[in-house]
Amino acid sequence: MSSRFDSALGFSSLRGPLARLVQVLLYAVLVMIFAGPLLAILIGAFSPVADPSRLTLWPRHLTLANFSAAVDRGVLGYLLNSFIVVGFGLLLQILVSVSAAYALARHRFPGLRLVTLLILSTMMLPEEILAIPLSLVLADVPVVHVNLIGTLAGMIIPVAAWAFSILVMTEFMKDIPLELEEAARLDGAGDLRILVTVVLPLCRPALGVIGIFGFTMIWDQYMLPLLVARDAAQFTLPLALRTLRTDEQAGLGVLLAASLLALLPSVLAFLALQRQFLRGLTSGAVKG
């Protein structure tokens, strides 16, 4: 990996101490660019930050006072709301994505290309354009006529269908050999049993990909909670960060502590699913 990286940058043709010094300096700059903000959050969360202009990457006096102040301002409640929304939202999203992908990848029906095009077109619309229509729909859900504004359900249901997850699962399922499905049908298995026992076990890499991206997408939602929440008790953590940012009494250290709490779940989710995630990115297809 290192030799290929050096070759891509043109370092393989350079020799001597000067070339090595250039490599070290370049790597140090890259590390600071990508890791610097993360280190600033980590150090600032555990350090007293009285002056925002004096944020440092070197800790002096470590303390948990920022986390204590964040807890006093209800961060744990916001964190619980975020976990509820991302837990149920991701579960629904995976169920919808798997079901829709199985229908699109393994069945042929009139209008298949049109349905795929419509799903793809939803990825082209910014959240700002969908904000007003979505708020009107959530205020009076068609058919059932239920108002979801001011409820956590209003933050969960809209994320149940995501075009990215559906398309990833569809393309992955298309590469699963049809012979496996035909053999299961000869044994008397129906569509549901084939999906659960044959298709899904082969789709673990794709499930890892949509799991990580879906978790991050739902966890980082800001526009949707902003439309739905009506009081602070319904805030998710990303939305609560805005409140802490405007709270002059909280200070930068409390904001960084809350930001660290908002960052950790995404990192832990990636670490938990990184094997399936990397396999899903590198495989691209299942060979039978």
C-alpha positions as a Markdown table, in Angstrom:
| # | Residue | x | y | z |
|---|---|---|---|---|
| 1 | Met | 0.0 | 0.0 | 0.0 |
| 2 | Ser | 2.8 | 2.4 | 0.9 |
| 3 | Ser | 4.8 | 1.7 | -2.3 |
| 4 | Arg | 1.6 | 2.2 | -4.4 |
| 5 | Phe | 0.9 | 5.4 | -2.7 |
| 6 | Asp | 4.4 | 6.7 | -3.2 |
| 7 | Ser | 4.2 | 5.7 | -6.9 |
| 8 | Ala | 1.0 | 7.6 | -7.3 |
| 9 | Leu | 2.6 | 10.7 | -5.9 |
| 10 | Gly | 5.8 | 10.3 | -7.9 |
| 11 | Phe | 8.0 | 9.5 | -4.9 |
| 12 | Ser | 9.2 | 6.2 | -6.2 |
| 13 | Ser | 11.6 | 7.9 | -8.6 |
| 14 | Leu | 13.1 | 10.1 | -5.8 |
| 15 | Arg | 16.0 | 9.0 | -3.7 |
| 16 | Gly | 18.0 | 10.5 | -0.8 |
| 17 | Pro | 17.3 | 12.3 | 2.5 |
| 18 | Leu | 15.6 | 15.2 | 0.8 |
| 19 | Ala | 13.0 | 13.0 | -0.8 |
| 20 | Arg | 12.3 | 11.2 | 2.5 |
| 21 | Leu | 12.0 | 14.6 | 4.2 |
| 22 | Val | 9.4 | 15.7 | 1.6 |
| 23 | Gln | 7.4 | 12.5 | 2.2 |
| 24 | Val | 7.4 | 13.0 | 6.0 |
| 25 | Leu | 6.3 | 16.6 | 5.7 |
| 26 | Leu | 3.6 | 15.8 | 3.2 |
| 27 | Tyr | 2.3 | 12.9 | 5.4 |
| 28 | Ala | 2.3 | 15.2 | 8.4 |
| 29 | Val | 0.3 | 17.9 | 6.6 |
| 30 | Leu | -2.2 | 15.3 | 5.5 |
| 31 | Val | -2.6 | 14.0 | 9.0 |
| 32 | Met | -3.1 | 17.5 | 10.4 |
| 33 | Ile | -5.7 | 18.3 | 7.8 |
| 34 | Phe | -7.8 | 15.2 | 8.4 |
| 35 | Ala | -7.0 | 14.5 | 12.1 |
| 36 | Gly | -6.6 | 18.0 | 13.3 |
| 37 | Pro | -10.3 | 18.9 | 13.7 |
| 38 | Leu | -10.9 | 15.5 | 15.4 |
| 39 | Leu | -8.0 | 16.1 | 17.8 |
| 40 | Ala | -9.3 | 19.6 | 18.5 |
| 41 | Ile | -12.8 | 18.2 | 19.4 |
| 42 | Leu | -11.2 | 15.5 | 21.6 |
| 43 | Ile | -8.8 | 17.8 | 23.5 |
| 44 | Gly | -11.3 | 20.7 | 23.8 |
| 45 | Ala | -14.0 | 18.4 | 25.2 |
| 46 | Phe | -11.7 | 17.4 | 28.1 |
| 47 | Ser | -10.1 | 20.8 | 28.6 |
| 48 | Pro | -11.5 | 24.0 | 30.1 |
| 49 | Val | -11.9 | 26.4 | 27.1 |
| 50 | Ala | -12.6 | 29.9 | 28.3 |
| 51 | Asp | -11.5 | 31.7 | 25.2 |
| 52 | Pro | -12.7 | 30.2 | 21.8 |
| 53 | Ser | -9.7 | 31.9 | 20.1 |
| 54 | Arg | -7.2 | 29.9 | 22.2 |
| 55 | Leu | -8.3 | 26.4 | 21.3 |
| 56 | Thr | -5.2 | 24.1 | 21.4 |
| 57 | Leu | -4.3 | 20.7 | 20.2 |
| 58 | Trp | -2.2 | 20.1 | 23.4 |
| 59 | Pro | -4.1 | 19.4 | 26.6 |
| 60 | Arg | -3.1 | 21.3 | 29.8 |
| 61 | His | -5.7 | 20.6 | 32.4 |
| 62 | Leu | -7.9 | 17.6 | 31.7 |
| 63 | Thr | -11.4 | 17.8 | 33.2 |
| 64 | Leu | -14.8 | 16.2 | 32.9 |
| 65 | Ala | -16.6 | 19.5 | 33.8 |
| 66 | Asn | -17.7 | 20.0 | 30.2 |
| 67 | Phe | -19.5 | 16.7 | 30.1 |
| 68 | Ser | -21.1 | 17.4 | 33.4 |
| 69 | Ala | -22.3 | 20.7 | 32.2 |
| 70 | Ala | -23.6 | 19.1 | 29.0 |
| 71 | Val | -25.5 | 16.5 | 31.0 |
| 72 | Asp | -27.0 | 19.3 | 33.1 |
| 73 | Arg | -28.3 | 20.9 | 29.9 |
| 74 | Gly | -30.2 | 17.7 | 28.9 |
| 75 | Val | -27.7 | 16.2 | 26.4 |
| 76 | Leu | -28.4 | 12.7 | 27.5 |
| 77 | Gly | -32.1 | 13.1 | 26.7 |
| 78 | Tyr | -31.2 | 14.4 | 23.2 |
| 79 | Leu | -28.8 | 11.5 | 22.8 |
| 80 | Leu | -31.6 | 9.1 | 23.8 |
| 81 | Asn | -33.9 | 10.7 | 21.2 |
| 82 | Ser | -31.2 | 10.3 | 18.5 |
| 83 | Phe | -30.8 | 6.6 | 19.4 |
| 84 | Ile | -34.5 | 6.0 | 19.2 |
| 85 | Val | -34.8 | 7.7 | 15.8 |
| 86 | Val | -31.7 | 6.0 | 14.3 |
| 87 | Gly | -32.6 | 2.6 | 15.8 |
| 88 | Phe | -36.1 | 2.4 | 14.5 |
| 89 | Gly | -35.4 | 4.4 | 11.4 |
| 90 | Leu | -32.4 | 2.2 | 10.3 |
| 91 | Leu | -34.4 | -0.9 | 11.0 |
| 92 | Leu | -37.3 | 0.3 | 8.8 |
| 93 | Gln | -34.8 | 1.5 | 6.1 |
| 94 | Ile | -33.1 | -1.9 | 5.9 |
| 95 | Leu | -36.4 | -3.7 | 5.7 |
| 96 | Val | -37.7 | -1.4 | 3.0 |
| 97 | Ser | -34.4 | -1.4 | 1.0 |
| 98 | Val | -34.2 | -5.2 | 1.1 |
| 99 | Ser | -37.8 | -5.8 | 0.1 |
| 100 | Ala | -37.7 | -3.2 | -2.7 |
| 101 | Ala | -34.3 | -4.4 | -4.0 |
| 102 | Tyr | -35.5 | -8.0 | -4.1 |
| 103 | Ala | -38.5 | -7.0 | -6.2 |
| 104 | Leu | -36.4 | -4.8 | -8.5 |
| 105 | Ala | -33.5 | -7.3 | -8.9 |
| 106 | Arg | -35.3 | -10.7 | -9.1 |
| 107 | His | -38.6 | -9.9 | -10.7 |
| 108 | Arg | -39.7 | -8.5 | -14.0 |
| 109 | Phe | -42.9 | -6.4 | -14.2 |
| 110 | Pro | -44.3 | -3.6 | -16.4 |
| 111 | Gly | -42.8 | -0.2 | -15.5 |
| 112 | Leu | -39.7 | -1.6 | -13.8 |
| 113 | Arg | -37.4 | 1.0 | -15.5 |
| 114 | Leu | -39.8 | 3.8 | -14.6 |
| 115 | Val | -39.9 | 2.8 | -11.0 |
| 116 | Thr | -36.1 | 2.6 | -10.9 |
| 117 | Leu | -35.9 | 6.0 | -12.5 |
| 118 | Leu | -38.3 | 7.5 | -10.0 |
| 119 | Ile | -36.3 | 6.1 | -7.1 |
| 120 | Leu | -33.1 | 7.4 | -8.6 |
| 121 | Ser | -34.7 | 10.9 | -9.1 |
| 122 | Thr | -35.3 | 11.3 | -5.4 |
| 123 | Met | -31.5 | 11.5 | -4.9 |
| 124 | Met | -31.4 | 14.6 | -7.1 |
| 125 | Leu | -33.7 | 16.7 | -4.9 |
| 126 | Pro | -32.1 | 18.7 | -2.1 |
| 127 | Glu | -33.6 | 18.6 | 1.4 |
| 128 | Glu | -34.5 | 22.3 | 1.2 |
| 129 | Ile | -36.8 | 21.7 | -1.7 |
| 130 | Leu | -38.5 | 18.8 | 0.0 |
| 131 | Ala | -38.8 | 20.6 | 3.4 |
| 132 | Ile | -42.2 | 22.4 | 2.8 |
| 133 | Pro | -44.0 | 19.5 | 1.1 |
| 134 | Leu | -42.7 | 17.1 | 3.7 |
| 135 | Ser | -43.9 | 19.2 | 6.6 |
| 136 | Leu | -47.4 | 19.4 | 5.0 |
| 137 | Val | -47.5 | 15.7 | 4.5 |
| 138 | Leu | -46.4 | 15.0 | 8.1 |
| 139 | Ala | -49.0 | 17.5 | 9.4 |
| 140 | Asp | -51.7 | 15.4 | 7.8 |
| 141 | Val | -50.6 | 12.0 | 6.6 |
| 142 | Pro | -52.7 | 10.9 | 3.6 |
| 143 | Val | -55.3 | 8.2 | 4.0 |
| 144 | Val | -54.8 | 7.8 | 7.8 |
| 145 | His | -55.0 | 11.6 | 8.5 |
| 146 | Val | -52.6 | 11.6 | 11.4 |
| 147 | Asn | -50.5 | 14.5 | 12.5 |
| 148 | Leu | -46.9 | 13.4 | 13.1 |
| 149 | Ile | -45.5 | 16.9 | 13.8 |
| 150 | Gly | -44.2 | 17.0 | 17.4 |
| 151 | Thr | -43.5 | 13.2 | 17.6 |
| 152 | Leu | -40.4 | 11.1 | 17.1 |
| 153 | Ala | -42.4 | 9.0 | 14.6 |
| 154 | Gly | -42.4 | 12.0 | 12.3 |
| 155 | Met | -38.6 | 11.8 | 12.3 |
| 156 | Ile | -38.5 | 8.0 | 11.8 |
| 157 | Ile | -41.0 | 7.3 | 9.0 |
| 158 | Pro | -39.6 | 9.7 | 6.4 |
| 159 | Val | -36.2 | 8.0 | 6.6 |
| 160 | Ala | -37.6 | 4.5 | 6.1 |
| 161 | Ala | -37.1 | 4.7 | 2.4 |
| 162 | Trp | -33.7 | 5.9 | 1.0 |
| 163 | Ala | -32.9 | 5.6 | -2.7 |
| 164 | Phe | -29.2 | 5.0 | -2.1 |
| 165 | Ser | -29.8 | 1.9 | 0.0 |
| 166 | Ile | -32.3 | 0.5 | -2.4 |
| 167 | Leu | -30.0 | 1.0 | -5.4 |
| 168 | Val | -27.0 | -0.6 | -3.6 |
| 169 | Met | -29.0 | -3.6 | -2.6 |
| 170 | Thr | -30.6 | -3.9 | -6.0 |
| 171 | Glu | -27.2 | -4.0 | -7.8 |
| 172 | Phe | -25.8 | -6.4 | -5.3 |
| 173 | Met | -28.8 | -8.8 | -5.6 |
| 174 | Lys | -28.6 | -8.8 | -9.4 |
| 175 | Asp | -25.2 | -10.5 | -9.2 |
| 176 | Ile | -26.4 | -13.4 | -7.1 |
| 177 | Pro | -26.6 | -16.5 | -9.3 |
| 178 | Leu | -30.2 | -17.4 | -10.3 |
| 179 | Glu | -29.3 | -21.1 | -9.9 |
| 180 | Leu | -29.3 | -20.7 | -6.2 |
| 181 | Glu | -32.9 | -19.3 | -6.2 |
| 182 | Glu | -34.1 | -22.0 | -8.7 |
| 183 | Ala | -32.7 | -24.7 | -6.5 |
| 184 | Ala | -34.5 | -23.3 | -3.5 |
| 185 | Arg | -37.8 | -23.1 | -5.5 |
| 186 | Leu | -37.4 | -26.8 | -6.4 |
| 187 | Asp | -37.3 | -27.6 | -2.7 |
| 188 | Gly | -40.6 | -25.7 | -2.3 |
| 189 | Ala | -39.3 | -22.4 | -0.9 |
| 190 | Gly | -41.3 | -19.3 | -1.5 |
| 191 | Asp | -40.1 | -15.7 | -2.1 |
| 192 | Leu | -39.9 | -14.8 | 1.6 |
| 193 | Arg | -38.0 | -18.0 | 2.5 |
| 194 | Ile | -35.6 | -17.5 | -0.5 |
| 195 | Leu | -35.0 | -13.9 | 0.5 |
| 196 | Val | -34.2 | -14.8 | 4.1 |
| 197 | Thr | -32.3 | -18.0 | 3.8 |
| 198 | Val | -30.6 | -17.7 | 0.4 |
| 199 | Val | -30.3 | -14.0 | -0.7 |
| 200 | Leu | -29.7 | -12.2 | 2.5 |
| 201 | Pro | -26.8 | -14.3 | 3.7 |
| 202 | Leu | -25.0 | -13.5 | 0.5 |
| 203 | Cys | -25.8 | -9.8 | 0.8 |
| 204 | Arg | -23.9 | -9.3 | 4.1 |
| 205 | Pro | -21.3 | -7.0 | 2.5 |
| 206 | Ala | -24.1 | -4.8 | 1.0 |
| 207 | Leu | -25.9 | -4.8 | 4.3 |
| 208 | Gly | -22.8 | -3.5 | 5.9 |
| 209 | Val | -22.5 | -0.7 | 3.4 |
| 210 | Ile | -26.1 | 0.4 | 3.7 |
| 211 | Gly | -26.0 | -0.1 | 7.4 |
| 212 | Ile | -23.1 | 2.4 | 7.9 |
| 213 | Phe | -24.3 | 4.9 | 5.4 |
| 214 | Gly | -27.9 | 4.7 | 6.6 |
| 215 | Phe | -26.8 | 5.1 | 10.3 |
| 216 | Thr | -24.7 | 8.1 | 9.4 |
| 217 | Met | -27.5 | 9.7 | 7.3 |
| 218 | Ile | -30.1 | 9.3 | 10.0 |
| 219 | Trp | -27.8 | 10.2 | 12.8 |
| 220 | Asp | -26.7 | 13.5 | 11.1 |
| 221 | Gln | -30.3 | 14.5 | 10.2 |
| 222 | Tyr | -30.8 | 18.2 | 11.0 |
| 223 | Met | -33.5 | 19.4 | 8.6 |
| 224 | Leu | -36.1 | 16.7 | 9.5 |
| 225 | Pro | -35.9 | 17.2 | 13.3 |
| 226 | Leu | -36.0 | 20.9 | 12.7 |
| 227 | Leu | -39.3 | 20.5 | 10.9 |
| 228 | Val | -40.9 | 18.0 | 13.3 |
| 229 | Ala | -39.7 | 19.0 | 16.8 |
| 230 | Arg | -41.9 | 21.4 | 18.6 |
| 231 | Asp | -40.1 | 21.6 | 22.0 |
| 232 | Ala | -36.7 | 20.8 | 23.4 |
| 233 | Ala | -37.8 | 17.4 | 24.7 |
| 234 | Gln | -38.1 | 16.2 | 21.1 |
| 235 | Phe | -34.7 | 17.5 | 20.0 |
| 236 | Thr | -32.1 | 15.0 | 18.6 |
| 237 | Leu | -28.5 | 15.6 | 19.4 |
| 238 | Pro | -27.5 | 17.4 | 16.1 |
| 239 | Leu | -30.4 | 19.8 | 16.6 |
| 240 | Ala | -29.5 | 20.3 | 20.2 |
| 241 | Leu | -26.0 | 21.3 | 19.2 |
| 242 | Arg | -27.5 | 24.5 | 17.6 |
| 243 | Thr | -29.0 | 25.4 | 21.0 |
| 244 | Leu | -25.8 | 24.8 | 22.8 |
| 245 | Arg | -23.9 | 27.0 | 20.2 |
| 246 | Thr | -26.2 | 29.9 | 20.9 |
| 247 | Asp | -26.0 | 29.4 | 24.7 |
| 248 | Glu | -23.4 | 31.9 | 25.9 |
| 249 | Gln | -23.3 | 30.4 | 29.4 |
| 250 | Ala | -22.5 | 26.9 | 28.1 |
| 251 | Gly | -19.2 | 27.9 | 26.5 |
| 252 | Leu | -17.1 | 26.2 | 23.8 |
| 253 | Gly | -16.0 | 23.3 | 26.0 |
| 254 | Val | -19.6 | 22.1 | 26.6 |
| 255 | Leu | -20.3 | 22.4 | 22.9 |
| 256 | Leu | -17.2 | 20.3 | 22.0 |
| 257 | Ala | -18.2 | 17.7 | 24.7 |
| 258 | Ala | -21.6 | 17.4 | 23.1 |
| 259 | Ser | -20.0 | 17.3 | 19.6 |
| 260 | Leu | -17.8 | 14.4 | 20.8 |
| 261 | Leu | -20.9 | 12.5 | 22.0 |
| 262 | Ala | -22.5 | 13.1 | 18.7 |
| 263 | Leu | -19.4 | 11.8 | 16.8 |
| 264 | Leu | -18.8 | 8.6 | 18.8 |
| 265 | Pro | -21.8 | 6.6 | 17.7 |
| 266 | Ser | -20.9 | 7.0 | 14.0 |
| 267 | Val | -17.3 | 5.9 | 14.7 |
| 268 | Leu | -18.5 | 2.9 | 16.8 |
| 269 | Ala | -21.0 | 1.9 | 14.0 |
| 270 | Phe | -18.2 | 2.0 | 11.4 |
| 271 | Leu | -15.9 | -0.1 | 13.7 |
| 272 | Ala | -18.7 | -2.6 | 14.3 |
| 273 | Leu | -19.5 | -3.0 | 10.5 |
| 274 | Gln | -16.1 | -2.2 | 8.9 |
| 275 | Arg | -15.5 | -5.8 | 7.8 |
| 276 | Gln | -18.8 | -6.0 | 5.9 |
| 277 | Phe | -18.3 | -2.4 | 4.7 |
| 278 | Leu | -14.9 | -3.0 | 3.2 |
| 279 | Arg | -16.0 | -6.3 | 1.6 |
| 280 | Gly | -19.0 | -4.6 | 0.1 |
| 281 | Leu | -16.9 | -1.8 | -1.4 |
| 282 | Thr | -14.2 | -4.2 | -2.8 |
| 283 | Ser | -16.4 | -7.1 | -4.0 |
| 284 | Gly | -19.0 | -5.4 | -6.1 |
| 285 | Ala | -20.4 | -8.8 | -7.1 |
| 286 | Val | -21.0 | -12.2 | -5.7 |
| 287 | Lys | -19.4 | -15.0 | -7.7 |
| 288 | Gly | -21.1 | -18.3 | -7.6 |
